[in-house]
Amino acid sequence: MVPCLDNETMKAYPPRGHRVGGLVMADPPFREVLSAGPGASPVKVVIVEGEPDFLTWATAWHADDPGRHAVCGIFSGAWCSAFSARLPPGSLVVVRTHADRQGDAYARAIVETLDSASFDVIRAPAGSTHVDR
């Protein structure tokens, strides 16, 4: 993690000369969702931006919690329509990207890959920790 030059917020960057496009951070339930594919039962998926938010959300739930969410962490270039195609229809997708210009762009890109007739999509407000309806 290094400070961002414009406002001293912490940002993470890939190693020099490497790209991370098309890669996401996935907790075990999200890996199960991707493996099971669109024929599985609907789930709650929380998509977050950056490593700190991913680690926070991926470790915030206990394995014995029946309301456990599948957590996916993204960064620039990470999300693609192939991930949306693996989500079961009827799933609740909560998009928790940062409340800044780049986070809003990530959220729009994610939502554009989701068929609004097949998914319930929520853009959670900044700082929100509650994702149940």
N, C-alpha and C positions, 0 to 999 in steps of 0.2 A: 504494500500500500504506500502510495506517495501522495503528498498534497497536490490538489488540482491548482494550477497557477492562477485561475481567475478569482477564487474565493477561499482558498485554503481548506476546502473540504477534502476528505480522503477519497481517493479513487485508486482502483487497481488497474494495472496494465499487464498484458502478456509479456513474456520474455522477448527481448529484442530479436527481430527477425522471424517471429512466429505469430500466427494468427489463431484465433479461437472461434471463427465463424462456423456456425452449424453445430457447435458443441454447447451443451447445457449442463448445469449441475443438477443432479437428480437424486432425491432421497430414495430409500428402498420402496416405499409405496408408489412413487412416480415411475420408477423402473418397472414395477409390476404392471402399472397402467399401460406403459409403452409395450411391454411384452404381450399383454392380453389383447390389446387392440380394441377396435371399435365394437366388437361383439360382447364386450364385458358389461357388467352393471355400471350404471352411472356413479361417478365419484365426485368428491370436492377436490379441486386442484387449485393451489395457490401458486401463482407465478410471481416471483420477486426479482428485483434487480440488484445484482452484485453479490459478492461473496459474504459480506457481513450479514445482509438480510437473509440470504439463503441459510447460513448457519443458524441464525436466530430462529427462523421458522422451522427448519428441518429438525431442530433439537427441542423445540418447545412442546412437542406432543409426546405423550407416553405410549408405548406399544400396546398397552391394554386399554387405551382410550378408544371406544367404539366410534367416536366422531373424528378420528384421525384424518388429516388431510394429506394428500399427495403434494409434495413441494418441488417446484422446478425453479432453479435460479438461472437468470439470463444476464447477458451483457451485450455489447454492440455486436450485431451480426449473428447472435446465437439462435434466435427463434426462426423456424421456417415452417412452411405449411405441412411438411411431413410429420411434425409433432402434432399438429392439430388433427391430422387424419388418423392418428392412433388413439385419440380420446374417444371414450364411449359417448354416443349421443345421450342427451339428457343430463350430462355432467354440469355441475356448477363450477365456473372458472372465475377465480378472483385474481384480477391483475393489479399487483401492488408495486408498480414501478415508482421511481422517485418523482416527487412533485416539482419537476423542472422541465425545461424544454426537451432535453434528451429523453427523460423518462416518459414524457407525454408522447414523443415519437415512437418509443418502444411499445407503449400501450396501444397506440393506433395500429402499428404493424401487427401486433398479436391479434387484436380484435378483427382486423381485416382477414385473417386466415381462418377465423371461426365462423361457421354458418349460424347466423342468429336464430334460425328456426330449430337448430339442433342443440344449442347450448344456452344456458343461463349465464350471462357474462356480467360481472360486476367490476367496475373500476373503483377500488377501495380508496377512500380519502386518505390523504397523507397522515401518517401517525396512527391510523386505525389498526387495532389489533383484533377486532371482532369480525369474523367472516360468516357467521351463521345468519340465516334469515329469520 
